[in-house]
Amino acid sequence: MPNSFDVLIAGGGVMGCAIATYLKRFAPTLRVAVIERDVTYARNSTVLSDGNTRVQFNLPENIRMSQYGLEVMATFADEMAVAGERPDIGFRQQGNLFIVDASSREECEEGLATQRGLGADVVWLSITEVARRWPAFALDASMFAGATFGRQDGTLSPHAVLIAYRRKAQALGVQMIDAEIVAITTQQGSVTGLRLADGSNLRAPIVVNAAGAWAARLAASAGVALPVDPVKRQVFVLETALRPAGVLPALFLPSGLYVIHEGEGRFTVGKSYADDPVRDDDFTLDDARFAERLWPELAELLPGFDRLRQVGGWAGLYEVNTLDGNALLGPWPTLPGMFCANGFSGHGFQQCHAVGRHLAELILGKTPTLDLRRFAAARVLEGRPVFESRRRII
Ligand SMILES: Cc1cc2nc3c(=O)[nH]c(=O)nc-3n(C[C@H](O)[C@H](O)[C@H](O)COP(=O)(O)OP(=O)(O)OC[C@H]3O[C@@H](n4cnc5c(N)ncnc54)[C@H](O)[C@@H]3O)c2cc1C
């Protein structure tokens, strides 16, 4: 195996594999390697994600990134086919329904105007209209101000998207290296490559940090303090007596509680709490969390969920950007050669296509198709946070 490359990508999740694919599409002779320590992807956030995509953001950058994702989805199976095998990513465009309360109404209306200004298909609905369209989501109209419904939003298989990018990258000539990275190496203040756990070194003038929830740990090995925390999130799978006609939209309540209909009586639910553990090695599912915290809220708001069975679930890690909750993209100003694709804070899966293209453009010195300068990693050092929302949505 060669040990010298033009670009090394640390982490073979959806970001790492998408960046590698775009690099090789733009520059077929570039020598690119992706280093991943666990190709079963057991703890990888992409695979443990809910796989939801939405155009319902407030910042134009986030909206445009998701819109590009939708564009990519339209031809994904053909574009990503390898040896005639077309990936099936199971895109279910059932729409996302965000319930709005009085305190979030003004901000929501501003967001809606921005989304529609960018051509997104999002509409305002009254709580009565929500109940008429989807009786399973009949809410107490005195508690909420209305809802926004984005018809283009939906859910797809993160595992299938990740594997499609991985296979495509490989087919385009990217070297996949199955190894644990222990450090980003530097010399005279610039990146020189990566050191692996077996003591060997890979050399390259450019290293992309795509290590997800472990990104800060990797950056620290080169003396860089990246504000990215690994935060445990849990998803519970429910079997209910509900049998809605068709697939319901994914429901997001102002408290952060979300309910995704998987078909028939099956739903996945989750909610982020301020006391979610911040550590990168806890993947146990805490059933009591559902029984004692999530279920009482769910049953109180949605009577159809008063009787159900929790039939499964899983825990994964958000890579939370503690500065402002948005992506950290591009070069790290004080360490030439280090590029970031980090801090996606629970909404990274849908951004993988835009991030893949953007990082490849930056690395190759091309003019970026999307202007994502507000998400430049440099804002950490400049103390310039860019907040998506006055309230938390996913
Ligand atoms: C429960 C949950 C639900 C989510 N729901 C959504 C959603 O609905 N929509 C959405 O858009 N996003 C969602 N996300 C967020 C999304 O999953 C992430 O933002 C995205 O997948 C990040 O991709 P990544 O490639 O950066 O990280 P990962 O997929 O975690 O990949 C990073 C890889 O780096 C590897 N790695 C790390 N350190 C090393 C090392 N030292 N050596 C070698 N390899 C290393 C890891 O093994 C891992 O495979 C969710 C996340 C979770 C946990």
The ligand as an SDF file (V2000), in Angstrom:
LIG
                    3D

 53 58  0  0  0  0  0  0  0  0999 V2000
  -29.5950    9.6200   16.9120 C   0  0  0  0  0  0  0  0  0  0  0  0
  -29.1610   10.5080   15.7680 C   0  0  0  0  0  0  0  0  0  0  0  0
  -30.1180   10.9930   14.8900 C   0  0  0  0  0  0  0  0  0  0  0  0
  -29.7250   11.8330   13.8330 C   0  0  0  0  0  0  0  0  0  0  0  0
  -30.6830   12.2470   12.9480 N   0  0  0  0  0  0  0  0  0  0  0  0
  -30.3280   13.0050   11.8850 C   0  0  0  0  0  0  0  0  0  0  0  0
  -31.2900   13.3720   10.9150 C   0  0  0  0  0  0  0  0  0  0  0  0
  -32.4560   12.9870   11.0050 O   0  0  0  0  0  0  0  0  0  0  0  0
  -30.8890   14.1430    9.8680 N   0  0  0  0  0  0  0  0  0  0  0  0
  -29.6010   14.5640    9.7380 C   0  0  0  0  0  0  0  0  0  0  0  0
  -29.3040   15.2840    8.7820 O   0  0  0  0  0  0  0  0  0  0  0  0
  -28.6470   14.2130   10.6390 N   0  0  0  0  0  0  0  0  0  0  0  0
  -28.9760   13.4450   11.7070 C   0  0  0  0  0  0  0  0  0  0  0  0
  -28.0320   13.0700   12.6250 N   0  0  0  0  0  0  0  0  0  0  0  0
  -26.6690   13.6220   12.4950 C   0  0  0  0  0  0  0  0  0  0  0  0
  -25.8590   12.8730   11.4660 C   0  0  0  0  0  0  0  0  0  0  0  0
  -25.9040   11.5040   11.7290 O   0  0  0  0  0  0  0  0  0  0  0  0
  -24.4110   13.3650   11.4930 C   0  0  0  0  0  0  0  0  0  0  0  0
  -24.3670   14.7770   11.4720 O   0  0  0  0  0  0  0  0  0  0  0  0
  -23.6210   12.8570   10.2980 C   0  0  0  0  0  0  0  0  0  0  0  0
  -23.9050   11.5120   10.0490 O   0  0  0  0  0  0  0  0  0  0  0  0
  -22.1390   13.0540   10.5400 C   0  0  0  0  0  0  0  0  0  0  0  0
  -21.3900   12.3200    9.5760 O   0  0  0  0  0  0  0  0  0  0  0  0
  -19.8380   12.1800    9.7540 P   0  0  0  0  0  0  0  0  0  0  0  0
  -19.3430   11.4400    8.5870 O   0  0  0  0  0  0  0  0  0  0  0  0
  -19.2450   13.5160   10.0750 O   0  0  0  0  0  0  0  0  0  0  0  0
  -19.6690   11.3420   11.1180 O   0  0  0  0  0  0  0  0  0  0  0  0
  -19.7360    9.7220   11.3320 P   0  0  0  0  0  0  0  0  0  0  0  0
  -20.7950    9.1410   10.5070 O   0  0  0  0  0  0  0  0  0  0  0  0
  -19.7720    9.4770   12.7830 O   0  0  0  0  0  0  0  0  0  0  0  0
  -18.3290    9.2770   10.7440 O   0  0  0  0  0  0  0  0  0  0  0  0
  -17.1230    9.5660   11.3980 C   0  0  0  0  0  0  0  0  0  0  0  0
  -16.2550    8.3350   11.2680 C   0  0  0  0  0  0  0  0  0  0  0  0
  -14.9480    8.6590   11.7280 O   0  0  0  0  0  0  0  0  0  0  0  0
  -14.3940    7.4840   12.2750 C   0  0  0  0  0  0  0  0  0  0  0  0
  -13.3040    7.8590   13.1610 N   0  0  0  0  0  0  0  0  0  0  0  0
  -13.3590    8.7400   14.1970 C   0  0  0  0  0  0  0  0  0  0  0  0
  -12.1620    8.8310   14.7900 N   0  0  0  0  0  0  0  0  0  0  0  0
  -11.3340    7.9930   14.1380 C   0  0  0  0  0  0  0  0  0  0  0  0
   -9.9680    7.6220   14.3020 C   0  0  0  0  0  0  0  0  0  0  0  0
   -9.2160    8.1300   15.2890 N   0  0  0  0  0  0  0  0  0  0  0  0
   -9.4300    6.7200   13.4420 N   0  0  0  0  0  0  0  0  0  0  0  0
  -10.1770    6.1990   12.4150 C   0  0  0  0  0  0  0  0  0  0  0  0
  -11.4760    6.4930   12.2390 N   0  0  0  0  0  0  0  0  0  0  0  0
  -12.0430    7.3750   13.0820 C   0  0  0  0  0  0  0  0  0  0  0  0
  -15.5650    6.8540   13.0330 C   0  0  0  0  0  0  0  0  0  0  0  0
  -15.3580    5.4630   13.2510 O   0  0  0  0  0  0  0  0  0  0  0  0
  -16.7360    7.1580   12.1160 C   0  0  0  0  0  0  0  0  0  0  0  0
  -17.0620    6.0610   11.2850 O   0  0  0  0  0  0  0  0  0  0  0  0
  -28.3670   12.2170   13.6780 C   0  0  0  0  0  0  0  0  0  0  0  0
  -27.4080   11.7090   14.5560 C   0  0  0  0  0  0  0  0  0  0  0  0
  -27.8000   10.8550   15.5840 C   0  0  0  0  0  0  0  0  0  0  0  0
  -26.7530   10.3070   16.5180 C   0  0  0  0  0  0  0  0  0  0  0  0
  1  2  1  0
  2  3  1  0
  2 52  2  0
  3  4  2  0
  4  5  1  0
  4 50  1  0
  5  6  2  0
  6  7  1  0
  6 13  1  0
  7  8  2  0
  7  9  1  0
  9 10  1  0
 10 11  2  0
 10 12  1  0
 12 13  2  0
 13 14  1  0
 14 15  1  0
 14 50  1  0
 15 16  1  0
 16 17  1  0
 16 18  1  0
 18 19  1  0
 18 20  1  0
 20 21  1  0
 20 22  1  0
 22 23  1  0
 23 24  1  0
 24 25  2  0
 24 26  1  0
 24 27  1  0
 27 28  1  0
 28 29  2  0
 28 30  1  0
 28 31  1  0
 31 32  1  0
 32 33  1  0
 33 34  1  0
 33 48  1  0
 34 35  1  0
 35 36  1  0
 35 46  1  0
 36 37  1  0
 36 45  1  0
 37 38  2  0
 38 39  1  0
 39 40  1  0
 39 45  2  0
 40 41  1  0
 40 42  2  0
 42 43  1  0
 43 44  2  0
 44 45  1  0
 46 47  1  0
 46 48  1  0
 48 49  1  0
 50 51  2  0
 51 52  1  0
 52 53  1  0
M  END
$$$$
